Amino acid sequence: MANDAQLFQDIIAHCKEYGFIFQSSELYDGLSAVYDYGQMGAPLKKNLRDAWWKSMTQMHDHIVGIDAAIFMHPTTWKASGHVDNFSDPMIDNKDSNKRYRVDHLLELYAETLPEAEGKILLDMMDQLLAANDFDGLKQLIESRQIKCSVSKTCNWTDVRQFNLMFSTQMGSVAGEADTIYLRPETAQGIFVNFLNVQKTGRMKIPFGIAQTGKAFRNEIVARQFIFRMREFEQMEMQFFVRPGTQMEWYSYWKEHRKKWLESIGIPADKLRYHDHVKLAHYADAAVDIEFEFPFGWKELEGIHSRTDFDLKQHQEYSKKKIQYFDNDLNEDGKPIGNYIPYVVETSIGLDRLFLTVISLSYQEEHWTKEDGSNDSRVVMKIPAAIAPVKLAILPLLKKDGLPEIARELMNECRPHFQCFYEEKDAIGKRYRRMDAIGTPFCVTIDHQTKEDQTVTIRYRDDMRQERTPMAQVRAKVLELLSKI
């Protein structure tokens, strides 16, 4: 699948044609790197979010969920380091005025080189970035004669930092307003609520706090469809542990999160671990779970051992004690006492998970029929449990009482799972539309249904059809969904 540019373009086109994803504000020629989820995309995204939430909060004894506000006190971001350090080196082309992230510019160029030569270039880039050597980065770009994709020239400005946080004003009068930020991550909402959750929930370490929600980053070079956006959704869990036990929990969550990704239908051979060689100053371990997208192996989820950095920073900036009193006994038989917990974080982008599922599900099939003619279809083999529509109910004709029977079945099934009713066009065309949106099961009501109360169930993945009593359809679909 990797680096299949045409496949990726086909997936993007399919997402628009069948109501999964639209360009934001397309009516006004669109807004770059911002997307809207359509009538098929929104329920698929919700199903993925719900599956993650259930796995984290319902299926674990010691994890609870919160929903923190997007707006936070500006000192939050000073304490977290985002105000001073959340920036990327940028460079502009003087002829086109197009701005690039330096690392993206060099990475794109490296892809055009032989593998060994590209690796040497990226290693040089990493060293210069780590040293904040902006002059060296510019020299590296100029020495390789790397050109702007628009102007095709090498006329570059100096490299400089660009903060990725969106800022706005809070207050009824502009002159009296304070600058606040749209959160660039959801984790800080968890950290500042640590004491609230721990005390009101009577939580005992180790325990976790989970959250899903929107985050915002002013990405200058946002690309690869919904993989990197300016407005996106994160699903994060911060697991608070006793100092000294963090590596045990880090290993647990590293393995557990990969197994969960596999449980929702992502093949194990499409996932891999990528350990961070260069760690953030506050971390003692970090790993990415990467997925093989059509444009290559990229990060899907991160697991990070963040030590006590976050709570310690908020304790320092708030001047309020953020500690946990551990009643468990030490070697002398006394309570362990107060300490600032360590944190193991799991963080996955919901939009990236959506793109993962879409990339895996999209398939173009071609075959020769018994009469020698050729046939084909585009099918989204979305795992049934998370598919936007679970069952399509299709009367063969718009007359002879068939729509009325179909509506009866629709009313019986729709309280239990998402159903879709359609009576327009030939049945074959309707099957193809259901394949294209990923509906795993279709039921056709025909004249035989009036005689013996049986219907035809058609299965999306292999197009197999079978006759079954209409009274058993709801239970049969529920049973099939429960096995996935």
VOGU-3710 file (C-alpha; in Angstrom, 3 decimals, decimal comma):
1> mandaqlfqd> 0,000/0,000/0,000  2,843/2,400/0,852  3,451/5,379/-1,433  0,506/4,564/-3,693  -0,342/8,106/-4,737  -3,153/7,137/-7,117  -4,829/4,932/-4,521  -4,772/7,795/-2,034  -6,330/10,180/-4,547  -9,033/7,595/-5,286
11> iiahckeygf> -9,788/7,312/-1,563  -10,064/11,099/-1,215  -12,428/11,299/-4,200  -14,533/8,437/-2,840  -14,844/10,138/0,539  -16,383/13,188/-1,100  -18,590/11,341/-3,589  -20,252/9,216/-0,916  -20,598/11,745/1,886  -17,733/10,790/4,191
21> ifqsselydg> -15,642/13,994/4,117  -16,013/17,403/2,464  -13,630/20,322/2,203  -14,656/22,875/4,820  -16,409/25,941/3,379  -16,187/24,450/-0,104  -18,961/26,811/-1,190  -16,427/29,615/-0,781  -13,574/27,677/-2,421  -12,624/25,933/0,796
31> lsavydygqm> -10,414/26,515/3,815  -7,029/24,832/3,636  -6,417/21,850/5,935  -9,897/21,997/7,488  -12,526/19,362/6,699  -16,162/18,575/7,448  -17,465/15,066/8,093  -20,539/14,263/6,009  -23,557/12,081/6,610  -21,520/8,866/6,337
41> gaplkknlrd> -18,329/10,178/7,900  -19,930/11,599/11,039  -21,447/8,278/12,242  -18,265/6,365/11,394  -16,241/8,889/13,386  -18,706/8,644/16,278  -18,515/4,842/16,228  -14,729/4,978/16,447  -14,877/7,518/19,269  -17,438/5,413/21,154
51> awwksmtqmh> -15,356/2,250/20,700  -12,300/3,989/22,171  -14,307/5,503/25,033  -15,857/2,152/25,912  -12,504/0,373/25,834  -10,927/2,996/28,089  -13,630/3,824/30,632  -16,194/0,994/30,599  -13,762/-1,901/30,251  -11,226/-0,676/32,815
61> dhivgidaai> -11,815/-0,565/36,555  -9,571/2,414/37,221  -10,082/4,834/34,330  -12,699/7,579/34,273  -13,569/10,115/31,594  -13,954/13,898/31,620  -14,763/16,635/29,119  -12,585/19,687/29,778  -13,251/23,045/28,133  -11,340/24,147/25,054
71> fmhpttwkas> -10,615/27,556/26,608  -8,221/27,395/29,549  -6,437/29,941/31,727  -3,470/31,229/29,668  -1,012/30,335/32,432  -1,852/26,689/31,690  0,074/26,951/28,444  2,929/28,806/30,079  3,296/25,975/32,579  3,076/23,281/29,906
81> ghvdnfsdpm> 5,787/24,959/27,835  3,596/25,656/24,817  3,910/29,441/24,976  7,702/29,371/24,821  8,467/26,130/23,024  5,515/25,046/20,860  6,926/26,230/17,571  8,416/24,922/14,340  11,276/26,296/12,239  9,838/27,886/9,085
91> idnkdsnkry> 11,307/29,232/5,864  9,704/31,329/3,113  10,438/31,438/-0,571  10,922/35,100/-1,537  9,573/34,656/-5,061  6,347/32,769/-4,278  5,847/33,920/-0,652  5,046/30,287/0,121  5,950/29,206/3,654  7,359/25,784/4,502
101> rvdhllelya> 8,118/23,870/7,648  11,825/23,209/7,338  11,584/19,550/8,359  8,774/18,897/5,848  10,721/20,609/3,058  13,789/18,477/3,729  11,763/15,279/4,208  10,067/15,745/0,829  13,444/16,287/-0,809  14,903/13,233/0,944
111> etlpeaegki> 12,162/11,077/-0,595  13,597/11,870/-4,037  17,060/10,565/-3,066  18,391/7,004/-2,820  17,488/5,533/0,567  20,996/5,700/2,083  21,598/9,259/0,887  18,175/10,356/2,118  18,889/8,907/5,555  22,162/10,838/5,801
121> lldmmdqlla> 20,351/14,056/4,916  17,618/13,464/7,522  20,214/12,640/10,187  21,932/15,969/9,458  18,571/17,735/9,674  17,800/16,111/13,055  21,167/17,227/14,459  20,620/20,813/13,313  17,071/20,883/14,667  18,220/19,519/18,037
131> andfdglkql> 20,851/22,266/18,214  18,429/24,992/17,040  21,012/25,768/14,348  18,823/27,790/11,992  21,758/29,057/9,922  22,867/25,479/9,411  19,378/24,437/8,288  19,284/27,233/5,704  22,747/26,273/4,448  21,615/22,652/4,143
141> iesrqikcsv> 18,639/23,694/2,019  20,695/26,008/-0,185  23,579/23,583/-0,613  21,171/20,979/-1,969  19,495/23,552/-4,228  16,075/22,583/-2,860  13,422/24,478/-4,816  10,025/25,905/-3,957  7,255/23,803/-5,488  5,524/26,972/-6,763
151> sktcnwtdvr> 8,262/29,328/-7,978  10,815/26,573/-8,754  13,507/28,843/-7,286  15,928/28,568/-4,358  15,497/32,136/-3,146  14,924/31,561/0,598  14,505/33,764/3,671  16,260/32,999/6,945  14,823/30,184/9,053  12,762/31,360/12,032
161> qfnlmfstqm> 10,421/29,946/14,647  6,647/30,037/14,224  4,327/29,336/17,177  1,619/26,805/16,334  -1,001/27,946/18,842  -4,055/29,905/17,730  -4,702/32,890/19,980  -7,876/34,873/20,521  -9,292/37,454/22,923  -11,650/36,881/25,824
171> gsvageadti> -13,707/39,795/27,092  -16,608/41,979/26,051  -14,404/44,984/25,271  -11,430/44,421/23,016  -9,186/46,800/24,932  -9,857/44,983/28,189  -9,536/41,504/26,769  -6,890/38,994/27,741  -5,146/36,762/25,224  -6,158/33,128/25,488
181> ylrpetaqgi> -5,421/30,152/23,267  -7,306/27,450/21,456  -5,862/24,343/23,054  -3,215/22,553/20,948  -3,817/19,307/22,869  -6,374/17,859/25,286  -3,911/16,537/27,861  -3,599/19,744/29,890  -7,321/19,691/30,680  -6,692/16,360/32,366
191> fvnflnvqkt> -3,656/17,514/34,341  -5,304/20,622/35,772  -8,269/18,469/36,867  -6,135/15,793/38,517  -7,030/16,800/42,079  -10,711/17,364/41,263  -11,091/13,885/39,788  -8,907/12,127/42,347  -10,726/13,575/45,347  -14,324/13,520/44,101
201> grmkipfgia> -13,915/10,072/42,541  -11,907/8,749/45,510  -9,444/7,420/42,962  -6,542/5,293/44,133  -3,259/5,211/42,228  -2,743/3,735/39,692  -5,680/5,295/37,842  -6,351/7,030/34,561  -8,337/9,963/33,213  -9,534/9,809/29,610
211> qtgkafrnei> -10,836/12,536/27,336  -11,782/13,123/23,714  -12,097/16,510/22,095  -11,036/19,096/19,559  -7,541/20,556/19,431  -6,099/23,244/17,170  -2,664/23,767/15,637  -1,738/26,449/13,155  0,069/24,062/10,842  1,707/26,022/8,061
221> varqfifrmr> 2,206/22,967/5,892  -0,814/20,782/6,479  -1,046/17,935/4,002  -2,101/14,358/3,272  -5,841/14,978/3,535  -7,080/14,553/7,122  -3,766/13,155/8,377  -2,535/16,614/9,395  -5,157/19,313/9,963  -5,484/22,625/11,741
231> efeqmemqff> -8,632/21,527/13,595  -8,625/17,905/14,693  -9,825/15,582/17,424  -7,711/13,733/19,947  -8,443/10,756/22,189  -6,049/10,806/25,127  -5,653/9,002/28,430  -3,278/9,995/31,206  -2,471/7,133/33,573  -1,135/8,253/36,960
241> vrpgtqmewy> 1,277/5,848/38,645  3,642/5,610/41,584  7,197/6,813/40,770  9,379/3,828/39,976  6,558/1,813/38,381  6,238/3,891/35,207  8,205/1,549/32,935  6,018/-1,391/33,954  2,901/0,583/33,001  4,571/1,964/29,884
251> sywkehrkkw> 5,147/-1,589/28,658  1,569/-2,529/29,537  -0,002/0,334/27,603  2,358/-0,111/24,662  1,145/-3,689/24,217  -2,476/-3,023/25,197  -3,007/-0,184/22,716  -1,621/-2,174/19,788  -3,937/-5,074/20,654  -6,909/-2,699/20,737
261> lesigipadk> -6,087/-1,346/17,295  -5,973/-4,916/16,030  -9,301/-5,673/17,746  -11,139/-3,064/15,666  -9,932/-4,641/12,438  -6,445/-3,235/11,730  -4,158/-6,093/10,597  -1,096/-6,670/12,757  1,197/-6,539/9,710  0,022/-2,988/9,002
271> lryhdhvkla> 1,152/-1,806/12,449  4,611/-1,437/13,901  6,381/0,179/16,854  8,782/3,075/16,337  10,760/3,873/19,498  11,813/7,497/19,934  15,588/7,854/19,946  15,466/11,510/20,913  13,179/12,032/23,865  11,475/15,182/25,052
281> hyadaavdie> 13,295/16,622/28,055  10,507/15,467/30,416  10,145/11,902/29,067  11,994/8,718/29,961  10,415/6,572/27,209  8,279/7,137/24,120  7,021/5,016/21,244  4,776/5,537/18,237  2,458/2,885/16,876  2,747/3,461/13,141
291> fefpfgwkel> 0,341/2,422/10,392  1,204/1,823/6,760  -0,870/4,505/5,043  -0,965/4,753/1,228  1,698/7,468/1,595  3,957/5,398/3,856  4,462/4,467/7,507  3,230/7,278/9,762  2,362/7,756/13,415  -1,125/6,668/14,437
301> egihsrtdfd> -0,824/6,585/18,238  1,794/7,623/20,757  2,574/6,131/24,172  4,761/8,325/26,362  6,204/8,032/29,850  6,103/11,699/30,888  7,529/11,305/34,437  6,157/13,919/36,895  6,834/16,895/34,614  3,246/17,981/33,946
311> lkqhqeyskk> 1,862/17,959/37,481  5,089/19,435/38,829  4,887/22,330/36,352  1,273/23,089/37,225  2,115/22,915/40,920  4,903/25,447/40,397  2,884/27,901/38,296  -0,354/27,654/40,285  1,427/27,767/43,677  -0,950/25,019/44,803
321> kiqyfdndln> 0,070/21,618/46,059  -0,679/18,867/43,536  0,271/15,652/45,277  -1,159/12,274/46,189  -1,088/10,693/49,650  -0,370/6,984/49,235  -1,758/4,862/52,100  -0,001/1,712/50,951  2,738/0,620/53,316  6,444/0,827/52,651
331> edgkpignyi> 9,114/-1,611/53,850  8,949/-0,182/57,388  5,201/-0,680/57,583  4,443/3,044/57,292  2,325/4,799/54,652  4,379/5,729/51,599  3,100/9,288/51,970  2,924/12,253/49,598  4,392/12,365/46,137  3,726/13,837/42,696
341> pyvvetsigl> 2,522/10,956/40,505  4,271/9,967/37,312  2,220/9,807/34,109  2,017/7,344/31,225  0,107/8,827/28,292  -1,699/7,222/25,389  -2,674/9,645/22,615  -4,346/8,883/19,300  -5,789/11,199/16,674  -9,397/10,309/15,920
351> drlfltvisl> -9,066/11,723/12,404  -5,972/9,606/11,769  -7,802/6,537/13,043  -10,662/7,403/10,667  -8,182/7,665/7,778  -6,661/4,327/8,810  -10,023/2,574/8,648  -10,928/4,220/5,340  -7,545/3,322/3,812  -7,925/-0,318/4,830
361> syqeehwtke> -11,557/-0,574/3,781  -11,403/0,902/0,288  -11,161/-1,832/-2,335  -11,687/-1,987/-6,085  -12,789/-5,443/-7,237  -12,979/-6,816/-10,783  -14,203/-10,222/-11,948  -15,576/-12,157/-14,914  -19,180/-13,327/-14,721  -20,457/-16,721/-15,853
371> dgsndsrvvm> -21,585/-15,290/-19,193  -18,036/-14,058/-19,885  -18,742/-10,371/-19,295  -16,701/-8,261/-16,907  -18,003/-6,661/-13,747  -16,532/-4,507/-10,988  -17,374/-2,633/-7,829  -15,863/-0,246/-5,322  -16,535/-1,537/-1,824  -15,752/-0,181/1,622
381> kipaaiapvk> -15,097/-3,235/3,795  -15,499/-1,331/7,050  -15,718/-3,664/10,059  -19,432/-4,188/10,619  -19,366/-3,119/14,261  -18,218/0,409/13,338  -19,857/0,786/9,901  -22,013/3,939/9,535  -25,010/1,879/8,384  -25,448/-1,691/9,597
391> lailpllkkd> -28,458/-2,816/7,559  -30,047/-1,626/4,310  -33,700/-2,552/3,798  -34,607/-2,625/0,115  -38,064/-3,429/-1,318  -37,617/-4,961/-4,767  -40,380/-2,761/-6,220  -42,134/0,432/-5,184  -45,535/-1,278/-5,394  -47,526/-4,423/-4,565
401> glpeiarelm> -47,278/-3,757/-0,840  -43,523/-4,404/-0,715  -42,605/-0,929/0,639  -45,119/-1,377/3,474  -43,545/-4,691/4,510  -40,083/-3,142/4,270  -41,152/-0,245/6,505  -42,399/-2,676/9,113  -38,971/-4,338/9,213  -37,308/-0,918/9,291
411> necrphfqcf> -39,340/0,136/12,325  -38,457/-3,115/14,089  -34,714/-2,853/13,488  -33,867/0,850/13,697  -34,040/1,122/17,523  -31,236/-1,458/17,718  -28,806/-0,413/14,986  -28,465/2,112/12,182  -30,662/1,223/9,199  -31,050/2,667/5,713
421> yeekdaigkr> -34,174/2,442/3,550  -34,134/2,849/-0,224  -36,577/1,927/-2,978  -35,191/3,894/-5,940  -33,396/2,225/-8,911  -32,762/-1,407/-9,755  -31,702/-3,652/-6,897  -28,218/-4,126/-8,396  -27,536/-0,390/-8,354  -28,746/-0,161/-4,788
431> yrrmdaigtp> -26,389/-2,971/-3,764  -23,491/-1,087/-5,339  -24,373/2,096/-3,437  -24,484/0,158/-0,181  -21,103/-1,420/-1,008  -19,663/2,054/-1,595  -20,686/3,328/1,854  -19,683/0,117/3,617  -23,088/-1,300/4,638  -22,332/-4,904/5,715
441> fcvtidhqtk> -25,849/-6,376/5,298  -28,706/-5,762/2,867  -32,195/-7,240/3,096  -34,380/-7,428/-0,006  -38,158/-7,737/0,299  -39,759/-9,350/-2,761  -43,011/-11,067/-3,757  -41,948/-14,310/-2,081  -41,841/-12,368/1,169  -45,618/-11,922/0,887
451> edqtvtiryr> -46,054/-15,673/0,481  -43,759/-17,161/3,143  -42,446/-14,157/5,176  -38,834/-14,784/4,149  -36,332/-12,227/2,822  -32,969/-12,296/1,081  -29,941/-11,234/3,134  -26,955/-10,165/1,060  -23,488/-10,004/2,628  -21,250/-7,144/1,527
461> ddmrqertpm> -17,810/-8,738/1,664  -18,449/-11,813/-0,505  -21,824/-10,809/-2,057  -23,296/-14,081/-0,815  -27,092/-14,226/-0,536  -29,309/-16,399/1,628  -32,977/-16,727/2,368  -34,073/-16,262/5,968  -37,325/-15,659/7,865  -38,047/-11,932/8,172
471> aqvrakvlel> -38,898/-12,407/11,857  -35,284/-13,468/12,486  -33,540/-10,572/10,706  -33,082/-8,324/13,739  -31,679/-11,103/15,929  -29,467/-12,374/13,113  -27,896/-8,981/12,452  -27,357/-8,363/16,180  -25,660/-11,754/16,453  -23,396/-11,015/13,473
481> lski> -22,469/-7,607/14,907  -21,613/-9,116/18,298  -19,088/-11,513/16,717  -16,987/-8,744/15,217
//
